[in-house]
Amino acid sequence: MKKWFGVITLSAFLLAVGSACTTKESTHSSSGFALSKTFSSTEEITQDAMVILKGTVPKAYKEEKTESLVFYVYEVAVDNVFQNLTDHQIEAGDTIKLYRIVGYQPDKDKEIAPIADHKQTEIPEGEYLLFLNGGYDEEVGQVRWFPNTPNQLFKATGGDSDTEYKNVFVSDEIPSITEDDVLDAI
């Protein structure tokens, strides 16, 4: 009974937080994205991020499960930090763990209920501008970083200083962004 109460409480909490934090409803998928944030400007996405950095996301990831959530975890090499409003030191050359939530699994013998569109669970390898929230998680005993929205991840399209970063997921909002856009918005 206590376990079911926890599952119901967690589900209600996720639904309430998602509803309260939604800045725009996405209609790209019927598998949970309607409760995810989608930002309409560079200013909005930067204001919602505790950490903004440029980093390289590898192709490889590992799957981690908490009591009922499933994540893909990437070891991201930090190239540059534009903003860090946390107590955790992050510098160029560091490696951080980026957690991408992919599903909800209340019991090990149950199927995973996807939280993100199945086409948007894996992050394609490459250089990204990442807008992150997170910090030290006492439950797991480590620092964990999460994208501030699963709908918008910005991947580099070229290698020069005027690099444009395009949203790798389908979204009409902020289709691309540059480092100068971020610096102007901070």
C-alpha positions as a LaTeX table, in Angstrom:
\begin{tabular}{lrrr}
\hline
Residue & $x$ (\AA) & $y$ (\AA) & $z$ (\AA) \\
\hline
Met1 & 0.00 & 0.00 & 0.00 \\
Lys2 & 2.82 & 2.38 & 0.91 \\
Lys3 & 4.55 & 1.67 & $-2.43$ \\
Trp4 & 1.38 & 2.45 & $-4.41$ \\
Phe5 & 0.90 & 5.66 & $-2.45$ \\
Gly6 & 4.46 & 6.67 & $-3.40$ \\
Val7 & 3.87 & 5.86 & $-7.08$ \\
Ile8 & 0.61 & 7.81 & $-7.14$ \\
Thr9 & 2.18 & 10.74 & $-5.29$ \\
Leu10 & 5.17 & 10.81 & $-7.69$ \\
Ser11 & 2.85 & 10.66 & $-10.72$ \\
Ala12 & 0.69 & 13.48 & $-9.39$ \\
Phe13 & 3.80 & 15.54 & $-8.57$ \\
Leu14 & 5.25 & 15.08 & $-12.08$ \\
Leu15 & 1.93 & 16.01 & $-13.64$ \\
Ala16 & 1.53 & 19.09 & $-11.43$ \\
Val17 & 5.10 & 20.31 & $-11.96$ \\
Gly18 & 4.89 & 19.74 & $-15.69$ \\
Ser19 & 1.59 & 21.60 & $-15.90$ \\
Ala20 & 2.80 & 24.48 & $-13.76$ \\
Cys21 & 6.09 & 24.87 & $-15.59$ \\
Thr22 & 4.80 & 24.55 & $-19.12$ \\
Thr23 & 5.42 & 27.75 & $-21.05$ \\
Lys24 & 3.87 & 26.46 & $-24.26$ \\
Glu25 & 2.14 & 23.21 & $-24.99$ \\
Ser26 & 3.76 & 21.10 & $-27.68$ \\
Thr27 & 1.61 & 19.10 & $-30.03$ \\
His28 & 4.42 & 17.12 & $-31.66$ \\
Ser29 & 3.69 & 13.88 & $-29.87$ \\
Ser30 & 0.94 & 12.15 & $-28.00$ \\
Ser31 & 3.38 & 10.34 & $-25.70$ \\
Gly32 & 3.92 & 12.88 & $-22.94$ \\
Phe33 & 5.48 & 15.94 & $-24.56$ \\
Ala34 & 2.45 & 18.11 & $-23.90$ \\
Leu35 & 3.68 & 18.60 & $-20.32$ \\
Ser36 & 7.19 & 19.60 & $-21.38$ \\
Lys37 & 8.41 & 23.15 & $-21.65$ \\
Thr38 & 9.01 & 24.72 & $-25.04$ \\
Phe39 & 10.62 & 28.15 & $-24.99$ \\
Ser40 & 9.84 & 30.80 & $-27.59$ \\
Ser41 & 12.92 & 33.04 & $-27.16$ \\
Thr42 & 16.59 & 32.92 & $-26.26$ \\
Glu43 & 15.84 & 35.10 & $-23.24$ \\
Glu44 & 13.28 & 32.60 & $-21.90$ \\
Ile45 & 15.52 & 29.55 & $-22.28$ \\
Thr46 & 18.52 & 31.31 & $-20.68$ \\
Gln47 & 16.46 & 32.65 & $-17.76$ \\
Asp48 & 15.27 & 29.14 & $-16.96$ \\
Ala49 & 18.78 & 27.62 & $-16.92$ \\
Met50 & 21.06 & 27.48 & $-13.89$ \\
Val51 & 23.98 & 26.41 & $-16.08$ \\
Ile52 & 24.63 & 27.26 & $-19.73$ \\
Leu53 & 27.59 & 25.60 & $-21.40$ \\
Lys54 & 29.05 & 24.40 & $-24.65$ \\
Gly55 & 29.94 & 20.74 & $-24.52$ \\
Thr56 & 30.52 & 17.63 & $-26.56$ \\
Val57 & 27.95 & 14.87 & $-26.17$ \\
Pro58 & 29.26 & 11.38 & $-27.00$ \\
Lys59 & 27.34 & 8.75 & $-28.91$ \\
Ala60 & 27.57 & 6.30 & $-26.00$ \\
Tyr61 & 25.32 & 6.58 & $-22.96$ \\
Lys62 & 24.33 & 4.34 & $-20.11$ \\
Glu63 & 20.85 & 3.70 & $-18.81$ \\
Glu64 & 20.13 & 4.45 & $-15.16$ \\
Lys65 & 16.96 & 3.81 & $-13.21$ \\
Thr66 & 15.73 & 5.38 & $-10.03$ \\
Glu67 & 12.79 & 3.93 & $-8.13$ \\
Ser68 & 10.48 & 4.58 & $-11.07$ \\
Leu69 & 12.23 & 6.79 & $-13.66$ \\
Val70 & 14.53 & 5.75 & $-16.50$ \\
Phe71 & 17.34 & 8.01 & $-17.74$ \\
Tyr72 & 20.00 & 7.95 & $-20.45$ \\
Val73 & 23.21 & 9.35 & $-18.94$ \\
Tyr74 & 25.86 & 10.99 & $-21.13$ \\
Glu75 & 29.41 & 11.93 & $-20.09$ \\
Val76 & 29.63 & 15.44 & $-21.58$ \\
Ala77 & 33.03 & 17.08 & $-22.11$ \\
Val78 & 32.71 & 20.77 & $-21.17$ \\
Asp79 & 34.26 & 23.17 & $-23.70$ \\
Asn80 & 33.06 & 26.51 & $-22.30$ \\
Val81 & 30.83 & 27.72 & $-19.46$ \\
Phe82 & 28.70 & 30.79 & $-20.22$ \\
Gln83 & 26.71 & 30.83 & $-16.97$ \\
Asn84 & 26.85 & 28.92 & $-13.70$ \\
Leu85 & 24.40 & 30.06 & $-11.02$ \\
Thr86 & 25.07 & 27.04 & $-8.79$ \\
Asp87 & 27.51 & 26.26 & $-6.00$ \\
His88 & 29.07 & 23.50 & $-8.13$ \\
Gln89 & 32.30 & 24.36 & $-9.90$ \\
Ile90 & 32.22 & 23.59 & $-13.64$ \\
Glu91 & 35.10 & 24.61 & $-15.91$ \\
Ala92 & 36.27 & 23.99 & $-19.46$ \\
Gly93 & 37.92 & 20.56 & $-19.54$ \\
Asp94 & 35.58 & 19.06 & $-16.95$ \\
Thr95 & 33.20 & 16.20 & $-17.62$ \\
Ile96 & 29.63 & 16.34 & $-16.35$ \\
Lys97 & 26.85 & 13.77 & $-16.30$ \\
Leu98 & 23.88 & 14.81 & $-18.42$ \\
Tyr99 & 20.66 & 12.98 & $-17.56$ \\
Arg100 & 18.02 & 12.62 & $-20.28$ \\
Ile101 & 14.72 & 11.35 & $-18.88$ \\
Val102 & 13.20 & 8.75 & $-21.18$ \\
Gly103 & 10.49 & 6.92 & $-19.27$ \\
Tyr104 & 8.52 & 5.92 & $-16.23$ \\
Gln105 & 8.62 & 2.35 & $-14.94$ \\
Pro106 & 6.69 & 1.79 & $-11.71$ \\
Asp107 & 7.80 & $-1.87$ & $-11.40$ \\
Lys108 & 10.69 & $-3.84$ & $-12.90$ \\
Asp109 & 8.28 & $-6.30$ & $-14.50$ \\
Lys110 & 6.23 & $-3.50$ & $-16.10$ \\
Glu111 & 6.90 & $-1.95$ & $-19.49$ \\
Ile112 & 8.53 & 1.50 & $-19.57$ \\
Ala113 & 6.02 & 4.28 & $-20.28$ \\
Pro114 & 7.85 & 6.78 & $-22.51$ \\
Ile115 & 8.00 & 10.35 & $-21.28$ \\
Ala116 & 9.59 & 11.68 & $-24.46$ \\
Asp117 & 8.79 & 10.91 & $-28.06$ \\
His118 & 10.71 & 7.72 & $-28.96$ \\
Lys119 & 12.49 & 9.62 & $-31.77$ \\
Gln120 & 13.72 & 12.15 & $-29.22$ \\
Thr121 & 15.13 & 9.97 & $-26.46$ \\
Glu122 & 18.72 & 9.59 & $-27.67$ \\
Ile123 & 20.85 & 12.71 & $-28.07$ \\
Pro124 & 22.80 & 12.64 & $-31.36$ \\
Glu125 & 26.57 & 12.85 & $-30.89$ \\
Gly126 & 28.16 & 16.29 & $-31.33$ \\
Glu127 & 28.84 & 19.74 & $-29.92$ \\
Tyr128 & 25.90 & 21.43 & $-28.14$ \\
Leu129 & 24.83 & 24.56 & $-26.34$ \\
Leu130 & 23.25 & 23.08 & $-23.22$ \\
Phe131 & 20.76 & 24.84 & $-20.96$ \\
Leu132 & 20.80 & 22.88 & $-17.70$ \\
Asn133 & 19.27 & 22.66 & $-14.26$ \\
Gly134 & 20.15 & 20.30 & $-11.46$ \\
Gly135 & 22.69 & 19.95 & $-8.71$ \\
Tyr136 & 23.55 & 17.55 & $-5.92$ \\
Asp137 & 20.99 & 14.78 & $-5.50$ \\
Glu138 & 21.14 & 13.30 & $-2.00$ \\
Glu139 & 19.16 & 10.25 & $-3.07$ \\
Val140 & 21.89 & 9.11 & $-5.47$ \\
Gly141 & 24.81 & 10.90 & $-3.78$ \\
Gln142 & 26.07 & 12.79 & $-6.82$ \\
Val143 & 25.61 & 15.89 & $-8.97$ \\
Arg144 & 23.13 & 15.42 & $-11.81$ \\
Trp145 & 22.40 & 17.83 & $-14.66$ \\
Phe146 & 19.20 & 17.84 & $-16.76$ \\
Pro147 & 18.29 & 19.83 & $-19.89$ \\
Asn148 & 15.76 & 22.49 & $-18.89$ \\
Thr149 & 13.46 & 21.10 & $-21.59$ \\
Pro150 & 13.44 & 17.87 & $-23.59$ \\
Asn151 & 12.01 & 19.75 & $-26.59$ \\
Gln152 & 14.98 & 21.95 & $-27.44$ \\
Leu153 & 18.60 & 20.79 & $-27.69$ \\
Phe154 & 20.92 & 22.88 & $-29.85$ \\
Lys155 & 23.63 & 21.14 & $-31.89$ \\
Ala156 & 26.49 & 22.93 & $-33.69$ \\
Thr157 & 26.26 & 23.13 & $-37.45$ \\
Gly158 & 29.83 & 24.35 & $-38.11$ \\
Gly159 & 33.16 & 24.92 & $-36.39$ \\
Asp160 & 33.86 & 28.65 & $-36.51$ \\
Ser161 & 33.25 & 31.35 & $-33.89$ \\
Asp162 & 29.91 & 32.28 & $-35.50$ \\
Thr163 & 28.65 & 28.74 & $-35.10$ \\
Glu164 & 24.94 & 28.32 & $-35.41$ \\
Tyr165 & 23.34 & 25.69 & $-33.17$ \\
Lys166 & 20.18 & 24.12 & $-34.58$ \\
Asn167 & 17.46 & 22.49 & $-32.53$ \\
Val168 & 17.83 & 18.74 & $-33.16$ \\
Phe169 & 14.18 & 18.11 & $-32.30$ \\
Val170 & 11.13 & 19.26 & $-34.21$ \\
Ser171 & 10.03 & 22.63 & $-32.88$ \\
Asp172 & 8.78 & 25.84 & $-34.43$ \\
Glu173 & 10.16 & 27.75 & $-31.47$ \\
Ile174 & 13.83 & 28.86 & $-31.53$ \\
Pro175 & 14.89 & 26.77 & $-34.55$ \\
Ser176 & 18.50 & 27.91 & $-34.09$ \\
Ile177 & 20.68 & 29.93 & $-31.74$ \\
Thr178 & 24.25 & 31.31 & $-31.62$ \\
Glu179 & 26.70 & 31.87 & $-28.77$ \\
Asp180 & 26.27 & 35.64 & $-29.27$ \\
Asp181 & 22.49 & 35.22 & $-28.83$ \\
Val182 & 23.15 & 33.49 & $-25.49$ \\
Leu183 & 25.66 & 36.09 & $-24.33$ \\
Asp184 & 23.24 & 38.91 & $-25.21$ \\
Ala185 & 20.44 & 37.19 & $-23.25$ \\
Ile186 & 22.43 & 36.49 & $-20.09$ \\
\hline
\end{tabular}
